[in-house]
Amino acid sequence: MQKSLMRTSNPALSNRVFDNIQFTGIESSMTINGTMNKTGLLLLLLILAASFVWNKFFQSWDPAIAFPWIIAGAFGGFIMALITIFKPRSAGVTAPIYALLEGLFLGGVSAVMESSYPGIVFQAVLLTLGTMVSMLILYRSGLIRVTARFRLGVMAATGGIAMIYLLTIILSLFGVRFPFIHEGSLFGIGFSLFVVGIAALNLVLDFDFIEQGARRGLPKYMEWYSAFGLLVTLVWLYIEILRLLAKLRSRN
């Protein structure tokens, strides 16, 4: 297996995962349709969990109701993501749990944002779905080709964004903030537009990963794992679009 063909900046869909895949020779192979079906199921679980927290929040309009779900979903989802990444065979169990936990997180965050900016969640959902469909069309039509240079560029940009976010978190513990990144200034909006663009390009890498995996006959459990990886990117894209819309609204 050529590693260059299977590289992606999504940590869930990295070379290391493919290096550790064990083919038994008796299990069936992953397919694109099977992966898409499992992605749909994970999205459904995420929406159900998000709706649960959403309804709880708007029954009371008390942010204190949402925060425990946000914290539990964020930390629980992170733990499930790590388990899934290091044990891909467990994805059939851990990926649905991850989807439910991320749903709790997104439901809480979305409800709080909606209370401040009415209509923002509907806009973010539409933009996320529209971006996913657009990237899929561009990928399938060949207008965006996943070359080694393209992968390297997206990976470098994604790594840079991760480092910036990690740095802001660490410095915030010492009372240091980066207002230009997180506020609704022109720089902050431009930064969010850049991050949304990189998240969208990661979808292209995920689509290529799934297509290459099906073509190479990876084990059936990789359908769950690939669906999990795609969900990770979609969650990131949705959060970044939500942040961008909030910055734009704050300027009005």
Steps between C-alpha positions, in 0.01 A plus 500: 500500500646833400494725801479818293160394372360449847630812674256753649525780754206357693665323798233232483597416143879510512771275361557342842150355492563325170836372611325317786218347296498123516337307216357169609412388149153383605315822582323697230633829365381854558292675235417863431127435542558321828709789628240758396224299671698489822578872470128567471434291812766688697353832392155383611634406844674836526181687408293304752744576783526864396119531493483364854726776640343761271152428640623502859659841450200666340263361761680708762710755306768445763858465367587306815286215363714470187851534646519157672395333173753707306783400735397135515459481124832671428713291735309178438517549125873567519559179695288296258685655207836396647379145561367478145821635347725258691261204466332525158338158538294641786345767276175308465441566871700814573395702192127500593591593859719780366211624285266509800752684717581751227127549461475600866786745451365650178145515635614704797727730303238550229227581753714760675596658167140497379386684814749777420458504122156368396510303177875445504479122547274451197742705291801305629335164427407605146849634433661182638283275283547725200876498545508121529293454183707759313828335598366160399396633159836669449678179598289266289518730197879514519509878542690440824762230461656347809867517412797461732551877500132560578515258794818656632356851483177408678688299761739788572217752528297270726801441723563873521140567602519228765818653640342846516194367682716299740714805570196720570364239742829471688551878519140555608580300813743781588256779416644574154244537220512536121218749435576538130429131438189455711329836456298644214779714357590481133804294596286266710247454220779443249657239727166319535450506121843342461425229756163422340676468164758257639229296673314479169814381321540231766167363381658442159781303663242297693307421181821387334590290803165320483523444124856369523410278794210342311713459188773326696256269677562604859324292770128557555548660842676788324157618383423597858845646545484703178151623589639608837783689331259680269279592797801651679556734206132591473483587871807720463357669190166569671666652808720724288206617288305571819792705633528691173130585493515613864788735418307643206187546713698673775595778259136596438 
